[in-house]
Amino acid sequence: MRRRTFLELALSAPALPALAAPRRDIASGASLGRVVVVGAGFGGATAAKYLRQVSGGRIEVILVDQRADFISCPVSNRVLGGQRTLAQLTFGYDALARHHGVKRMTGRVTAIDADKSRIVVNGKPLPYDRLIVAPGIDFMYDAWPALAGAQETIPHAWKAGPQTRLLQQQLLNMPDGGVFTIAVPLLPYRCPPAPYERACQAAFYLKTHKPRSKVVVLDANPVITSKRPLFERAWRELYPGMIEYVPGSEVQHVDVATRTVKTAFDTIASDVLNIIPPQRVGRLAQAAGLANVDGRWCEVDFLAYASTVLPRVHVIGDAIDAGLPKSAHMANAQAKVCAQAIHALMQGQAPAPAPAFANTCYSFVDDRQAMHISTLYHYDAAKKSMQAQGESFLSAQHAASEGLEADAWARQIWADALT
Ligand SMILES: Cc1cc2nc3c(=O)[nH]c(=O)nc-3n(C[C@H](O)[C@H](O)[C@H](O)COP(=O)(O)OP(=O)(O)OC[C@H]3O[C@@H](n4cnc5c(N)ncnc54)[C@H](O)[C@@H]3O)c2cc1C
């Protein structure tokens, strides 16, 4: 697999170094031009695949990411619970090249030059006709600068990878009777229910192995931000007396050495401290001036996910200001709308007028049982935004059958984005 990925990268590379402007032929059926996609996460990888599909291969697609492999945040909380390993959540990109002719480049994109329609990757310019920016999130350490340099001691584990493993190791090393604290930032942040799912997974492990321990959830928000009645019930029934939920508890001060946090009301020392920092769009988008909403998120139109700042630049996924949950399911759905719109625009046509999609999000509460929320969204032409359509569907309660559905959901979205 790795050998193949390497070979395909090596094979696709010669097409790139020339870095000439994309070739466009006039004859019908010929190339419509080149789209470069920055960020090969849920949004970017899906967009790359669907651009190739919808255009019948007439759009050249180059997918750039600083990481060689894809590591899934969804399901990563289960690494803490002990049901999954990080290796099971890590996938190569080779199928996108093999099945769809997506060209892959591994490298860090450091600049977007919209005037010249090119990005800078690995120090070299790469021209595009249209650009999709899907860099996910970065963390804001402004309130606690000490935390930025203390990731070995206080990991966020909010981008699946080495920090996920580190947090798991800290949990394994925790003494019985110890305290595992999770600090939740104010909305908007990546995956609203995931901190509470993490509390369940830590509690599941501790209940089984270190039953005198406690999980403290310090929530900057006034209430649980997603699936509230379901989490409250799961905590009551599965972990009585084990999870302490403290709403309205924004972290005000952090002492790294003692893993102690202060909120307006409490001072809590922990054996494991998992602070999930406030978030904003990835640094590249900020540097390019795309983050025009509070300096944190990118404004787009919802018909083509076109940036309202830079021409022929589209933004999808967690990076955008949407009033939509920041989830893999949303990034995947937005990517398809964006791919279809770009295909239309590159043929001189208008994007489809009324996109609609759903978001479904599962949370595991122990090793087998899960629950979900599902919401429909449609484009409101008057407000020019995506609006929830009716009430969300919420599971009646956690159940093992939903655990099976959750596993199927994960397998499906990985396959949809990556193969
Ligand atoms: C613990 C946890 C659990 C979650 N569970 C779920 C779930 O159950 N369901 C769900 O729908 N969502 C879930 N999510 C949310 C989901 O992971 C995100 O919403 C999703 O990954 C967003 O996709 P994206 O494409 O915007 O960003 P990402 O998937 O983060 O991809 C961004 C990519 O851009 C690359 N990149 C960034 N900057 C550069 C640069 N300058 N140069 C090159 N590459 C760059 C990064 O390396 C990365 O690969 C969860 C998140 C967490 C943290």
The ligand as a Tripos MOL2 file, in Angstrom:
@<TRIPOS>MOLECULE
LIG
   53    58     1     0     0
SMALL
NO_CHARGES

@<TRIPOS>ATOM
      1 C1        -12.4900   13.7890   18.3370 C.3       1 LIG1
      2 C2        -13.2710   14.1390   17.1060 C.ar      1 LIG1
      3 C3        -14.3160   13.3490   16.6990 C.ar      1 LIG1
      4 C4        -15.0560   13.6740   15.5620 C.ar      1 LIG1
      5 N1        -16.1080   12.8720   15.2000 N.ar      1 LIG1
      6 C5        -16.8410   13.1990   14.1100 C.ar      1 LIG1
      7 C6        -17.9500   12.3760   13.7270 C.ar      1 LIG1
      8 O1        -18.2520   11.3590   14.3800 O.2       1 LIG1
      9 N2        -18.6710   12.7380   12.6330 N.ar      1 LIG1
     10 C7        -18.3560   13.8430   11.8930 C.ar      1 LIG1
     11 O2        -19.0560   14.0960   10.8950 O.2       1 LIG1
     12 N3        -17.3160   14.6410   12.2430 N.ar      1 LIG1
     13 C8        -16.5530   14.3620   13.3230 C.ar      1 LIG1
     14 N4        -15.4790   15.1490   13.6700 N.ar      1 LIG1
     15 C9        -15.2270   16.4010   12.9130 C.3       1 LIG1
     16 C10       -14.3960   16.1850   11.6370 C.3       1 LIG1
     17 O3        -13.1830   15.5380   11.9260 O.3       1 LIG1
     18 C11       -14.0980   17.5270   10.9700 C.3       1 LIG1
     19 O4        -15.2630   18.2890   10.9100 O.3       1 LIG1
     20 C12       -13.5550   17.2780    9.5530 C.3       1 LIG1
     21 O5        -12.2940   16.6460    9.6380 O.3       1 LIG1
     22 C13       -13.4470   18.5960    8.7710 C.3       1 LIG1
     23 O6        -12.9580   18.3260    7.4810 O.3       1 LIG1
     24 P1        -12.0240   19.3930    6.7400 P.3       1 LIG1
     25 O7        -11.7520   18.8280    5.3940 O.co2     1 LIG1
     26 O8        -12.5750   20.7500    6.8710 O.co2     1 LIG1
     27 O9        -10.6640   19.4030    7.6190 O.3       1 LIG1
     28 P2         -9.6390   18.2240    7.8890 P.3       1 LIG1
     29 O10       -10.2900   16.9100    7.7600 O.co2     1 LIG1
     30 O11        -8.9550   18.5630    9.1740 O.co2     1 LIG1
     31 O12        -8.5660   18.3460    6.7180 O.3       1 LIG1
     32 C14        -7.7330   19.4560    6.5900 C.3       1 LIG1
     33 C15        -6.4580   19.0160    5.8800 C.3       1 LIG1
     34 O13        -5.7510   20.1660    5.4330 O.3       1 LIG1
     35 C16        -4.3650   19.9350    5.5830 C.3       1 LIG1
     36 N5         -3.6960   21.2420    5.6080 N.ar      1 LIG1
     37 C17        -3.9820   22.2840    6.4380 C.ar      1 LIG1
     38 N6         -3.1930   23.3340    6.1350 N.ar      1 LIG1
     39 C18        -2.3860   22.9360    5.1070 C.ar      1 LIG1
     40 C19        -1.3440   23.5770    4.3760 C.ar      1 LIG1
     41 N7         -0.9730   24.8430    4.6220 N.pl3     1 LIG1
     42 N8         -0.7180   22.8760    3.4040 N.ar      1 LIG1
     43 C20        -1.0740   21.5890    3.1360 C.ar      1 LIG1
     44 N9         -2.0600   20.9420    3.8020 N.ar      1 LIG1
     45 C21        -2.7080   21.6070    4.7610 C.ar      1 LIG1
     46 C22        -4.2720   19.1370    6.8790 C.3       1 LIG1
     47 O14        -3.0650   18.4040    6.9620 O.3       1 LIG1
     48 C23        -5.5060   18.2400    6.7860 C.3       1 LIG1
     49 O15        -5.2150   16.9790    6.2220 O.3       1 LIG1
     50 C24       -14.7190   14.8340   14.8030 C.ar      1 LIG1
     51 C25       -13.6450   15.6270   15.2030 C.ar      1 LIG1
     52 C26       -12.9160   15.2890   16.3480 C.ar      1 LIG1
     53 C27       -11.7760   16.1630   16.7740 C.3       1 LIG1
@<TRIPOS>BOND
     1     1     2 1
     2     2     3 ar
     3     2    52 ar
     4     3     4 ar
     5     4     5 ar
     6     4    50 ar
     7     5     6 ar
     8     6     7 ar
     9     6    13 1
    10     7     8 2
    11     7     9 ar
    12     9    10 ar
    13    10    11 2
    14    10    12 ar
    15    12    13 ar
    16    13    14 ar
    17    14    15 1
    18    14    50 ar
    19    15    16 1
    20    16    17 1
    21    16    18 1
    22    18    19 1
    23    18    20 1
    24    20    21 1
    25    20    22 1
    26    22    23 1
    27    23    24 1
    28    24    25 2
    29    24    26 1
    30    24    27 1
    31    27    28 1
    32    28    29 2
    33    28    30 1
    34    28    31 1
    35    31    32 1
    36    32    33 1
    37    33    34 1
    38    33    48 1
    39    34    35 1
    40    35    36 1
    41    35    46 1
    42    36    37 ar
    43    36    45 ar
    44    37    38 ar
    45    38    39 ar
    46    39    40 ar
    47    39    45 ar
    48    40    41 1
    49    40    42 ar
    50    42    43 ar
    51    43    44 ar
    52    44    45 ar
    53    46    47 1
    54    46    48 1
    55    48    49 1
    56    50    51 ar
    57    51    52 ar
    58    52    53 1
@<TRIPOS>SUBSTRUCTURE
     1 LIG1         1 GROUP 0 **** ****
